[in-house]
């Protein structure tokens, strides 16, 4: 729907999706903390309209991390949408026309044309997504402070607590270096996997 030129409102939808990425994460975290409010939050009010009681989005260890993940995904989805559209625009329409003449259906076109030609874009998106996921800090620091019961104590927030709040600068620095090295290993593994697929 976002990419197709003949879908009404496609341009407006792309603008709305990308606008989420333009909002600073601090503002997003503060707004979503109000949305998740158990008493006056709009989400619980909407659930009440269909007979579901208030949900402890941020106060339950079972749902707090999922709520933070959903917040982060909402803020990032616009950026990856733009990347996907940029990758799709590089695929020549003549390839799909030739596939249609050969009798390929939409699924086969997606599998044998779209996915292979989008591999580099998807690889770049995966790398950026992993880095962004590891760097999540503002929502945890502003909303949950690592709680409840440590369920949202993500790596970056834990490093900050160790290095600054506990004044263990050496340990915090060591953890930050190990996090960076781990990211390098994961990214290199992704590139190696992608190169092997390309060779196949």
C-alpha positions in Angstrom: 0.0 0.0 0.0 2.8 2.4 0.8 4.8 1.7 -2.3 2.1 1.2 -5.0 1.6 4.3 -7.1 -2.1 3.6 -7.8 -3.2 3.3 -4.2 -5.1 6.4 -3.1 -3.4 8.2 -0.2 -0.1 6.4 -0.6 2.0 9.6 -0.5 0.1 10.8 2.7 0.7 7.4 4.3 4.4 7.5 3.6 4.5 11.0 5.1 2.7 9.8 8.3 5.0 6.8 8.7 8.2 8.7 8.2 6.9 11.5 10.6 7.1 9.0 13.5 10.9 8.8 13.0 11.3 12.5 13.0 9.9 12.9 16.5 12.6 12.8 19.2 12.7 9.6 21.3 12.4 11.6 24.5 9.0 13.1 23.3 7.9 9.7 22.1 8.7 8.1 25.5 6.8 10.8 27.4 3.7 10.5 25.2 3.7 6.7 25.3 4.0 6.8 29.1 0.7 8.7 29.1 -0.8 6.3 26.6 0.2 3.4 28.8 -1.2 5.0 32.0 -3.4 2.4 33.8 -6.1 4.8 35.0 -6.3 7.6 32.4 -4.4 6.2 29.5 -6.3 6.1 26.1 -5.2 2.5 25.5 -6.8 1.2 28.7 -9.9 3.4 28.0 -10.3 1.8 24.6 -9.9 -1.6 26.1 -12.6 -0.7 28.6 -15.0 0.0 25.8 -14.8 -3.7 24.7 -15.0 -5.0 28.2 -11.3 -5.6 29.0 -10.1 -4.3 32.3 -7.1 -2.0 32.8 -3.8 -3.6 31.8 -0.5 -3.0 33.7 1.5 -2.2 30.6 4.5 -0.8 32.4 4.0 -2.0 35.9 4.0 -5.8 35.2 7.3 -7.7 34.6 5.4 -9.7 31.9 4.4 -6.8 29.8 6.8 -3.9 30.6 9.5 -5.0 28.1 7.0 -5.8 25.4 5.5 -2.3 25.9 8.9 -0.7 25.5 9.6 -2.8 22.4 6.3 -1.7 20.8 7.1 1.9 21.6 10.5 1.6 19.9 9.1 -0.2 16.9 6.5 2.4 16.4 9.2 5.1 16.4 11.5 3.3 14.0 9.0 1.8 11.5 9.0 5.0 9.4 12.7 4.9 8.8 12.7 1.3 7.6 9.6 2.0 5.5 11.5 4.7 3.6 14.5 2.3 3.2 12.2 -0.4 1.8 10.6 2.0 -0.6 14.0 3.2 -1.8 15.0 -0.4 -2.5 11.8 -1.2 -4.3 12.1 1.8 -6.6 15.4 0.4 -7.8 13.8 -2.7 -9.2 12.9 -2.3 -12.9 9.3 -2.8 -13.8 10.3 -4.7 -16.9 11.3 -7.6 -14.7 7.8 -8.0 -13.4 6.3 -7.6 -16.8 8.6 -10.4 -18.2 7.6 -12.6 -15.2 3.9 -12.0 -15.9 4.4 -13.1 -19.5 6.1 -16.2 -18.2 3.1 -17.0 -16.0 4.5 -16.0 -12.6 1.9 -15.1 -10.0 2.4 -12.4 -7.4 4.0 -14.7 -4.8 6.5 -16.0 -7.3 7.3 -12.5 -8.4 7.9 -11.5 -4.8 10.0 -14.6 -4.1 12.2 -14.7 -7.2 12.4 -11.0 -8.1 11.6 -8.7 -5.2 13.4 -10.6 -2.4 16.6 -11.3 -4.2 16.9 -7.7 -5.5 16.0 -6.3 -2.0 18.7 -8.4 -0.3 21.2 -5.5 0.1 18.5 -3.2 1.4 17.2 -5.8 3.9 20.8 -6.5 5.0 21.4 -2.8 5.7 18.0 -2.5 7.5 18.9 -5.6 9.7 22.2 -4.1 10.7 20.6 -0.7 11.6 17.8 -2.4 13.4 20.2 -4.5 15.6 22.2 -1.4 16.4 19.1 0.6 17.3 17.7 -2.2 19.4 20.9 -2.5 21.4 21.1 1.3 21.9 17.6 1.7 23.4 18.0 3.9 26.4 15.7 6.9 26.6 12.4 5.0 27.1 13.8 2.9 29.8 15.5 5.9 31.6 12.4 8.1 31.4 9.6 5.6 32.0 10.6 2.4 33.8 14.2 3.0 35.1 14.9 -0.7 34.5 11.9 -2.0 36.4 9.7 -3.5 37.3 11.9 -6.2 38.9 14.6 -5.5 36.4 12.5 -6.7 33.4 13.5 -3.6 31.3 17.1 -3.3 32.5 18.5 -3.2 29.0 22.2 -3.3 28.3 22.8 0.4 27.7 20.8 1.4 30.8 22.6 -1.2 32.9 26.0 0.1 31.7 24.9 3.6 32.7 23.9 2.4 36.2 27.1 0.6 36.7 29.4 3.3 35.4 27.7 6.4 36.8 25.2 5.5 39.6 27.5 2.9 41.2 30.7 4.9 40.2 32.3 1.8 38.8 33.8 3.5 35.7 36.2 0.7 34.9 33.5 -2.0 34.9 31.1 0.2 32.9 33.8 1.0 30.3 34.6 -2.7 30.0 30.9 -3.6 29.5 30.6 -0.9 26.9 33.6 -2.2 25.0 32.3 -5.7 25.1 29.0 -4.5 23.8 30.7 -2.8 20.9 32.8 -5.9 20.1 29.6 -8.1 20.3 27.9 -5.8 17.8 30.9 -6.0 15.5 30.8 -9.8 15.6 27.0 -9.9 14.9 27.3 -7.4 12.0 30.2 -9.4 10.5 28.2 -12.6 10.8 25.3 -11.0 9.0 27.5 -9.8 6.2 29.2 -13.3 5.9 25.7 -15.0 5.8 24.6 -12.5 3.1 27.7 -13.1 1.0 27.3 -16.9 1.3 23.7 -16.5 0.1 24.9 -14.4 -2.8 27.5 -17.0 -3.8 24.8 -19.7 -3.7 
